[in-house]
Amino acid sequence: MSEVNGRKVNYFRRLYIAYLISTGTNTVAGLLNETELPRRTLQDTLKSLSDFEIIIESKGGTKNHSYSLTNWGPIDSKWIQSNNEYIKRIALPERK
């Protein structure tokens, strides 16, 4: 795959994290395990989802904290679902 610019990686990372939350990988531990992102990067990504009107809701306490996706905003969730492997390759370029 050719080199991808940082903006595209960042955008696709947000889409991929939202996709994971919407499909049940909705805890910090689960997201860290699935993405292998540093904790701080994951936290920043979760906070930045609202920049694209993607709304997530936090639930639970410290030990049982989870997220749910309540609104995809202007993003076509069907396209995300159909193209999630492509999105993952862009979002996590360092993973093989």
N, C-alpha and C positions, 0 to 999 in steps of 0.2 A: 504494500500500500504506500502511496506517495505521502510525503510529509504533510501534516495537517496543522493549520495555524491554531494558536492558543485560544482564540475566541471560539472557534468551532468546537474544540475539545471541551471548553468550559460550558458552552451551550448544551452540547450533547450529554455531558456529565449530569447536568440538571435534569434533562429529559430521562436519562437512565435511572437516576435516583428516584424520580417521581414514579416511573414505571415499576421499579422494585417495590416501592411502598404500596402501590395500587394492586400488586399481585401477591402481597402477603409477607414480603421481606420488609418488615416495618419496625424493627428495633435497631438501636444503634449497633449492637453486637452483630446482628444479622447483616446489616448494611456494610459494616466494616469487613466482615468475613467475605461477603459476596464481591465487594469492590476492591478490597485490599488498599483502600485509600488511607492516608493518615487521618487520625481522628479530627484534627483541626480542619482539614480540607473538607471532610464530610460535614462537620458542623457549619462551615461557611456555605457549603452547597445547600444544605437544608434551609438556612436563613435566606438564601438568595432566590429560592423558588418563587417567592411572591413577586419578584421583579418581573416575572412573566405571567402574573396572575394565576399561577399554580398554587392552590391553597391546600396546605396540610394542617392537620389538627394534632396537637400533642395530647396523649392520654396516659393515665397511670402515674405512679410515683417513681421514686428513684430506681427501685429494683425491677419494676415491671413497666417501665416507660415504653411507649410505642407511638407510632404515627399512623394517621389515616389520611388518605388523599380525598378531599371533599370536592375539589373543583379543578378541572384541567384548564380552566380559563379558555383562551383562544386556541389552545393546542388540540389537534385532532388525535384523540386517544386511540382511535382505530389504526391510524397510521403508525403511531408509536408501537402498538401491539404487533402489527404486521412487520415492522422493521427493527425490532428490538435487538437482534443480533448485529445488524449494521451499526445501530446506535452504540451498542456496547463496544464494538471495535474502535469507534472514534473516541468514545468517552474514556476508555481505559487503554490507551495505546501501548502502555508498558506491559500489559498482560498478554500472555501468549495464548 
